[in-house]
Structures are given as structure tokens and as C-alpha cells.
Amino acid sequence: MATILYFNYSFFCYLFEEDEKKYEKDEKKYEEEEKQYINKIVKQKKSFLVKYVHNWHEIEPRLILNET
């Protein structure tokens, strides 16, 4: 009985370690994807701000008209 329990315990430890390795790989992959997504959003916001500042004389009157 003790042998069976030990085998089950060691087998589950092995499964847990394999699962943990897979999770670490997936976690790194998701972190990279998240960084890329954040960089993409930041670039979009920067380009929007640059366009906004560049065309402020065209955009601002429209915004004022839309608010009233």
C-alpha cells in the first residue's frame, strides 16, 4: 500500500512539474504578447496626439462647436 501511495505521489509530482514548466512557457509568451499590444496602443496614442497637436487649429473649432 505504501508503495502504491508513493508511486501515486511521485507521479502527481511529475505531472505538476510538467504542468508548471508549460505554464511558465505560456506565461512568458503571454507577457511578450501583452508588451507588444501595449506598445501598439502607445504608438497609436502617440500618433493621434501628434496629429491632434499638428492640426489643432482645424480640430479645436470643431470640438468647441460640438460641445455647445
C-alpha positions in Angstrom: 0.0 0.0 0.0 2.8 2.4 0.9 4.5 1.6 -2.5 1.3 2.5 -4.4 0.9 5.7 -2.4 4.5 6.7 -3.1 4.1 5.9 -6.8 0.9 8.0 -7.0 2.6 10.8 -5.1 5.7 10.8 -7.3 3.6 10.5 -10.5 1.4 13.5 -9.4 4.6 15.5 -8.6 5.9 14.7 -12.0 2.6 15.9 -13.6 2.6 19.0 -11.5 6.2 19.8 -12.5 5.5 19.3 -16.2 2.4 21.4 -15.9 4.3 24.1 -14.1 7.0 24.2 -16.9 4.3 24.5 -19.5 2.7 27.3 -17.6 6.0 29.2 -17.3 6.5 29.0 -21.1 2.9 30.1 -21.7 3.3 32.9 -19.1 6.4 34.3 -20.9 4.6 34.1 -24.2 1.6 36.0 -22.8 3.9 38.6 -21.3 5.5 39.2 -24.6 2.1 39.4 -26.4 0.9 41.9 -23.7 4.0 44.0 -24.1 3.6 44.1 -27.9 -0.1 45.0 -27.5 0.7 47.8 -25.0 3.4 49.1 -27.4 1.0 49.1 -30.3 -1.6 51.1 -28.2 1.0 53.6 -27.1 2.2 54.1 -30.6 -1.4 54.7 -31.8 -2.0 57.2 -28.9 1.3 59.0 -29.8 0.4 59.2 -33.4 -3.1 60.5 -32.5 -1.5 63.1 -30.2 0.9 64.2 -32.9 -1.9 64.6 -35.4 -4.0 66.4 -32.8 -1.2 68.9 -32.0 -0.3 69.3 -35.6 -3.9 70.0 -36.7 -5.0 71.8 -33.5 -6.2 74.9 -35.5 -8.5 72.6 -37.6 -9.7 70.3 -34.8 -10.3 72.7 -31.9 -13.1 74.8 -33.5 -15.0 71.7 -34.4 -14.7 70.4 -30.8 -16.0 73.7 -29.5 -18.9 73.7 -31.9 -19.8 70.1 -30.9 -19.8 70.9 -27.2 -22.3 73.7 -27.4 
